[in-house]
């Protein structure tokens, strides 16, 4: 069984642009970053009524979790 560092991720795998080139890192670090970048590391469930909003508003909340967290703090939701 190959080690985690030897496991290859397909070349089309997204790479976080803020890190620069994946070749700038040792192979085991690049592999770990790729794994973390494509596999979920956190999930959150909220129980409440659904909200009917335009798709662009929904996408803004999905793409900016800090906005969702700020809204929860504003509403004093201890779950976030």
C-alpha positions, 0 to 999 in steps of 0.5 A, a space after each residue: 500500500 503506498 504511503 500518503 506522501 506517495 499517493 498521487 493526485 490527478 494533475 487537474 486537481 485545483 491548487 490554492 492560488 495563494 500558495 504559488 507554484 505547487 513545485 515550490 514545495 516538497 512532494 509530501 507537502 504538495 500532496 498534503 495540501 492537495 488532499 486538504 484542498 479537495 477533501 472536506 475538513 469541516 462541515 456544519 449543519 444548521 437547523 432552521 427554516 429555509 430561506 428563498 433567496 436569489 442564487 447570487 445571494 446564496 452563492 455569496 454566503 457559500 463563498 464567504 463563510 465569514 459573512 455567514 459567521 458574522 450573521 450568526 454572531 449578530 443573531 447570537 446563534 451560539 452554534 456558529 
